[in-house]
Amino acid sequence: MEFLVQKIGMSRTIGSVSTPVTLLKILNTKVCEIKESGQALVAYARGKAQNKSIVGQQKKYNLSKEYNRFATLVVSNTEIGDLDVTSLENAQRLKVSFNTKGRGFSGAMKRWNFQGGPAAHGSRFHRRLGSIGNREWPGRVQPGKKMAGHYGNEKVTVQAQVLSFDKENGIIVLKGSVAGYNGAFGKIAIIK
């Protein structure tokens, strides 16, 4: 089973052994259409985006105006309505997918943890990348060369242990950290 979640942030347990934890809020999701493969089309609220195609989907599935995003998930529901979250009560481990924090265009030292050159006077090689190719062979820059460029905003999936689940508030507590900023949207899946 898969669920859409929003990252609340990190905290820690208080006790003889303090454990770092991540808090995730399960989004209020409606199942619109169930397919044969166990997958379903679900609707959820995110922002205020509205256009003719969204309005058409809302009218087709008799949804309120707040449900303006749609996704396909593997669900345990057998009928249309609210997403069934009872399977999370017995879950031990989850597969958690989030996008990492986007850091924009970054230099090679920040992006790839390169050392850089001497910082003393007289050096003209401080935070530069350095040589990127050879002379006669191959006569070009090899594919996959570590250089400056776009850093972050990549999908990262980790497995995490479930410490507790509050069904009433829809908050799940995972051991350790997951990628993404506070407030980021992601997906979790139960590992069997």
PyMOL commands that set and color helices and strands:
alter all, ss='L'
color gray80, all
select helices_A, chain A and resi 52-60+86-89+108-112
alter helices_A, ss='H'
color red, helices_A
select strands_A, chain A and resi 2-12+20-26+29-34+39-44+69-74+81-82+93-99+105-106+149-150+155-166+171-175+185-190
alter strands_A, ss='S'
color yellow, strands_A
deselect
rebuild
show_as cartoon
